[in-house]
Amino acid sequence: MTVRAEASGPTLTYSKMRGVVAILIAFMKQRRMGLNDFIQKIATNSYPCKHPEVQSILKISQPEEPELMNANPSPPASPSQQINLGPSSNPHATPSDFHFLKVIGKGSFGKVLLARHKAEEEFYAVKVLQKKAILKKKEEKHIMSERNVLLKNVKHPFLVGLHFSFQTADKLYFVLDYINGGELFYHLQRERCFLEPRARFYAAEIASALGYLHSLNIVYRDLKPENILLDSQGHIILTDFGLCKENIEHNGTTSTFCGTPEYLAPEVLHKQPYDRTVDWWCLGAVLYEMLYGLPPFYSRNTAEMYDNILNKPLQLKPNITNSARHLLEGLLQKDRTKRVGAKEDFMEIKNHIFFSPINWDDLINKKITPPFNPNVSGPSDLRHFDPEFTDEPVPNSIGQSSDNILITASAQEAAEAFLGFSYAPPMDSFL
């Protein structure tokens, strides 16, 4: 049996097709893993790449910054070592305010659930995080950073919004916009790749969201199709701000080794200081994936993939326009100082010839009809969520208020670590 990829393309035999399917399955499984788990896995594997630069990357060492992801986390800090994150407000919300209906996502520290507010009868995505797990991996700074970034998102149409947050003795709760058009990753899985006009539309909305974050001196650092959702009309919504870095001025840099393996920029792998152009590299990687079906330097062997990112020239097949080729070459420029966006940030992206069909004012006002409509019938329509999540039973503990839970020493420690987490919108926002 022979399958042709394109009329003019090379012949794809059955055995080769099975190989491609195996690569895709491995790819989908791997990218559900966190960066630390990924590095831990390949560092203990028998076939790491022998390239010295890659060996250096794979060497798991102690953090160089307090917020560096640690592959071997030490026990939680004592309360005296924990950072006072500001005065705690008087939270009005409790878990018992919600009916928790379905699991719609999972992460390192907890789950995301579809919930209906009992009094308002509104649907929300509620992100429930275990304090114990966060403290064990010393990730409280990232959680508070995520909350801080969410508080600034209210003015942009392509960033998920935070309605309010609250905490119990053992859990943190983010009450977020409920978005049910599915992850971009989910749609890419189903369709393999997108036509150029559709990829351009998504890339423009993503770039707009990144440009807004940069205007607030925030670097996103974890752009990937799993963090890009479609709303019920088909517009982009960027979510998951746990790796955002705040207070990065126009020429400012940071050096934390974090992100997702397939999308790490060369300067991050080199453990060099990097700036907001790291987000434009990731935009290039996502655009490439939308057009070709896999990230630009992908390999099942992660060590080899890192070597490709560092050393292999970008290879582009001839089935895209010259403007798309030019933009990909500019975004996936290994030297960040020569990358598109290095000089004028979002303005360079906005003015690139690839985006000449886009009216940016219409885009930001959602006046451009999305190229794909998820066709969801309402909040209970979960067709675009992975059954891996939605088939999972909702844990009883999720909706349990800690009002009646015995406050243990560890729970008290957790409470002190997240002072200032709770947030309620100002009263005038209800007027």
N, C-alpha and C positions, 0 to 999 in steps of 0.2 A: 504494500500500500504506500502510495506517495502523495504527499500534500504539498501544494505550492503556496509559499507565503505571499508571493506577488506574481503577476503574470510575467514580469521581466526579471524576477528575483531568482535566487538559487533554489534547487530542489531540496525539499526537507523530507528525509526518509522517516519511516515509522520509528526506527531505533533512535534517530536524532531527536525526533519529536518527544519521545519518552524522556530523553536526557534534558530537554528544555523544560518539560513539566516538572521533572525532579528538581531542577534548579529553582523554578518558581516556588515550589512547595517549601523547599529549604529556606528560600528568601523570606517567604511569608512567616515561617515559624521563627526565624532568627530575629526579625525586626520587631517582634513582640517582646523581646528581651531588653532589659536595661543595659546601658553602656557598661556598667561595672560587671554585671553577670556575663556579658559578652566577652569582655577582656579576660575575666577570670577563666572562662571556658577555653579560650584560645591560648592563654598563657600556660595552661596545664596540658595542652594537646601535644601530640608527638610530631606534628608537621608544620610548626611555625616557619614562616619565611626567614631565610638566613640573612636577609638584607640588614645591615647594621642599624639603619634608621628605624626600620620596623621593629627590630629587637628592642631598641631603646623605648619605643612607644609602648610595647607590650610588657615592659618591665614594670611591675606594680610596686609603687613606692609610697612613702608617706606623703601626705598632702603638702603642697607648697603654699597653699592658701587655706584659710579656715574653711572655706566653702567647697574645697575640692572634693569631688566624689571619691570616697574611700572604699576600696574593694574589700578591705578587712576592717569593718567598723569596730571601734572600741566601745566599751560600755558607756551608758549615758553619763553626761557630766553631772556633778553634784549641783544642787540649786545655787550654791554660792558662785559657781563658774558660769552659770547661765546668764544670758544677756537679758536685761530688763527691756522689753519691747514696747514700753509705754503703758500708761494707765489703762486699766480694763474698764470698758463701759458696762452699763447694766443691761445685759442682754434680755430681750423680751421673748425671744423665740426658744422653743424646745423641740426635740424630736417628735413629741406627741402632737405637735401642730400639723403633722403630715401623715398622709397615707402613702407608704412606700410601696410602689406597685411592681417595678421590674428592675433588674440589674441591666444597665445599658453600657457599662464600661468597667474596666479594672485597671489598677495601677500598682505600684510598689507598696503604697501605704494604705490602700483601701479601695473603695468601689464608687462608681457613679450610678445613681439610681433615678429612675423616673418617679416623681412624687407629686401628689396633688395636695395643695394646701387646703385643710379642712374648712377653714372659714372663708377664704377667698375663692376657693374652687378653681384656682389657677394651677397649671402644670409647670413644674420646674425640674431641672436636672440638679440633683443634690449630690455633691461630692463629699463623701464621708471618709475621713482619714483617721487612722489609729495613731494616737499620740505616742504610744509605746514604740511603735515601729519607726516613727519619725525620729524620736530621741535616740533609739538604738543606732541609727545610721547617721546621727548628728546632722539632720536635714532641716532643723527648725528654721534656719535662716532662709532656705529656699522656699519654705511654706509661707513665711511672712512676706517674702519678696513677691510671691505669687499673689497674695492678698493685696499688697500695695499696688501692684500693676493692675489688678482687676478694678481697683477703685478709680483708676485713671481712664478706664476703657469706655466710659459712658458716652463719650462724644463721637465714637467712630462706628459706622454701620457694619464693619467687617470683623469686629472683635467681640467675643462673647461677653455679656454683661453680668456683673455681680449684683444681685438684688439685696442680699444681706448675708452676714456670716454669724455664726454663734458656736459655742463650745459647751461640752459637758466635761465631766471629770476625766473621761478617757478618749473622747473623740472631738474632732474639728468638723464643722459643717459649712460648706460653701453652697449657697442657694443661687444657682445660675440660670441663665436663659436655657430653655429646653429647645434643642435643635435636633430635628429628626429626619433630615434629608440624607444622612449617612456620611461616613468619612470619605474623603477623596480617595483614600487607599481602597476602600470597599468597592467604589465604582471603577477604579483602575483595575482591580482584580477581575471584575466581571467583563470589562471591555478591552483589557490589555493595554490599549493606548487611546489617546484622543486625537481628533483632527485638529489642525493648527488653529482655526478660529476659536474652538472651545478652549484649547490650552491657553491661548492669548487672553481670553476673558478671565479665566481663573488666575493667571499670572498677574494680570493688571490689578484685580481686587486684592490679591495677596500683597503685591508691591505697595498698594495704597495703605494697607494695614501696617506693614513694616515701616513705611515712611512716617506714619503717624507715631508709632512707638519711638522711632529715632528722634522725632521732633521733641519728645519728652525725655530724651537722653536715656532711652531704654534699648538695649540690644536683646533680641529675642532668643537667639542661639539654638533653637531646637525645631526649626522648620522642617516638616516632613508630612507626607500625605495623611498619616494617622492623626495629626494635630490640626488638620484642615477639614472642617465640616461644611456640608451644604445645608442651608436652611430649607424651609418647605417650598420656597420659590426657586431655589437653585443658586442662590448667592453664597459666596464664601463667608465662613465664619472661622476665625482663628481662635484656637483654644489652648489650654494648658500652658500656663506662664511660669511653671516652677523653675525653669532654667534661665529666666530673664535676668539680665544684669542691669541694675539701675545706676544712674549718675555717671553715664559714660558721655562726656562732652564730645563735640564734633571731632576733635583729634585725639580723644582719650582712648586708652587701651585697657585690656584686662588680660589675664593669663590662665584662668581656670580651665583645666582639661575636662570638658563636658560636652554633651551632645549625643547624637545617634550615629553609630559607626558609618553607615552608608553616606552620610551627609557631612562628615567632618571635613573642614577646610584644611589645606596643607599647613597653614600657619598654626592651627590648633594641634595637628599631629606633630609638628616640629617643636611643640611646647614653647612657641615664641609668643610675645605679646600680640594680641589681635584687637581689631576695632569693629565698628559696625559693618564693615564690608564683609564680615563673616556671614551676615544674613543674606547678602547678595549672592555669595557663593551658593548658599542653600537654595535660594530662589532658582539659580541656574540648574542645580541638581534636580529640583522638583519639576521644572519645566522640561528638562531632558527626559525625566521619567514619564511625564505626561505624553511626550511625543514618541518615545521609544519603548516604554513598558518596564524598564529597569533603570536604576540610578546609573550615572555615567561611568563609574569605575568599579562596578559591582563584580564581586567574585564570591563563591561559596566559602572559600578560604579567606577569612577576614584579614589575616596577615598579608596575604597577596593583594587584597583589596586596598589595604593601607599603602602598600608599595605602589600600587597603580595610582592612587591619589597623589602621592608624592612625586612619582617619576614618570608615569606613562602619559604621553601626549593625548589630548582629547581627540577621540575619533568620532566623526559625524557621518552618518550614511547620507546619500544624496537625495533622500526623499523629503527634504524640508526646504523652505524658501531660503533665499540668501539672507533675508533680514533675520530669520530665526537662527540661522547658522552664525551670523555676526553677533547676535545677542548672546547665544550660548558660549561662544568663544570669549566674549567679553566678561560674562559672569563667572565662567569657570576658568578664569585666568589664575594660575598658581601664585603669581606675584600679586599680593593684595594691593600694592601701590599702583598697579596698572589695571586693576579690575574695574569694570563698569560700576560706577557708584563711588569710587574712591575720592573723587574731587568734589562733586556736588550732590552726593548721596541720592535721594529719591528723584531729584530733578533730572539727573542723567538717565535714570531708568525711564522716567515719564516721557522724555524727549527722544528716546531711541526709535528708530524707524520701524522696528517691529510693532510698536504700539501706536503707529500713526493712524490706524483705523479707530482708535479708542477716543471718545470724547470724555475727558476725565471729569468734567463737571457732571455730566449725565451719569457717569459710573458711580461717583460718590453719592449721588442722590437716588441711586437704584432705578434710573430711568431706562437703562439698557436691559432688554429682556434676556434672561440667562439662556444659554444654548441648550440646557437640559433642565427639565422639570421633574423633580422626584415623585410628583403625583401622590403625595401622602394625603390620606383622607381626613386626618385629624391627629390629635396628640397620642391616641392609643394605637396608631398605625406604626408598627415597629419593623416594617419589612426591610428597612435599610440598616438595621442593627445586626451584628453578628450573633447568630443563635448560640454561639459559645457563651455569650453573656446572658442573653434573654432567657435561655433555658435554665439558668441557675436560680435556685430558690432564693428569695430575699431573706437574709438572716434576721432572726427575731430581734437580735441585739441592736440592729440599725435604728429602729424606731423607739428604742427604750431610753427614756430620759434617765439621767444619772441622779435625779433628785433623791431617789431612794437607795442609791448604791452607796455602800460603805466607802468612804474616802480613805484609801490606803496611802501609805507614805509615797509610793511610786506615782499614784494619781495626783497627790499634792505637788510632787516634783514636776509632773507634766503640766499642771495648771500654772505653775510659776514660769515655765518655759514659754508659754504662749500668752503672756499678758498683753492686752491690747488687740488680740485677734478679733474679738467680736465687733461687728459693724452693723449699724442700722442707718438707712438713708436719712438725710435731713428732712425735717417736717415739711419744708416748702416744696419738696419733690412730689408730695402727694396732692398739692393744690392744683 
